[in-house]
Amino acid sequence: MDAARLEETAHGLVPHDEGWFVLNARDSRWYERPGRGALCMFEGEPEFPQLGVNLQVLGPGEPNSMYHWEADQEDFLILSGEAVLVIEGAERRLRAWDFVHCPVGANHVIVGAGTGPCAVALASVRATAAPAPTGAAIRPTRRPSATEPGSRRTQPTRTPRMPASPPAGRAATATAGCPILRPRTPRSRPGRARGRASCRPTACPPSA
């Protein structure tokens, strides 16, 4: 299998073709969503057929979506910052390296918290369209004041694959203040070119 072609655009690199590729989040397209943070899209043409993957950077009080449930599994990993998870009427405080698993039919939303940006990695299944379990319709529950009004949809909906807003540009313009997306300070090394801006965690989880 050949590598996919990465096309340079005014808003970042966009993969084309169905081959493999490596794309740094700083070089990808970012979308600003008023009141819902910034979204990084790794997909191009064609879109991923089986798995949706993206990054979200939420400011304090910004929800990543409406309070909703999905027809497929959806999982999140907090990369930096703090957030509040509202799931099935319960609230859980989240911090860096917390993993959230949302099975089919679990009502949920993640809201940025703390004093700075919160970076979240999202992965969701697209290969199936399993029916939600009995009783999975959204139930009234108390919501943080920062979340969007709850939805009372009775049919499952998938997370939109493309945001409605136009691309805001690369990470430097869409995620200002996010520690894991700061460019590294370029350093010169013997026999190597000057370092390029990259995305890396500010801290690693403790070793087992």
Number of C-alpha atoms within 10 A of each C-alpha: 6 9 13 16 15 17 11 12 11 10 17 19 23 20 23 18 15 17 11 12 13 10 13 12 21 23 21 22 25 29 25 22 19 9 17 21 25 25 27 26 20 22 20 16 11 10 16 15 10 11 12 20 19 18 21 24 29 29 27 20 23 24 24 23 17 16 23 24 30 25 23 23 19 23 15 20 19 22 25 24 25 24 28 20 20 21 19 19 14 12 16 11 13 22 19 19 16 15 14 16 12 17 16 19 23 23 21 20 22 26 27 28 23 14 11 16 25 30 28 26 18 15 16 19 18 17 12 10 15 13 14 19 12 7 8 19 19 22 14 11 13 10 16 15 9 14 21 19 11 17 14 12 12 12 13 20 13 15 17 8 13 12 13 10 10 13 20 21 22 20 25 16 14 22 29 13 15 19 19 19 21 19 16 13 11 11 10 10 9 6 6 8 10 12 13 11 15 15 17 16 13 11 11 10 8 5 4 3
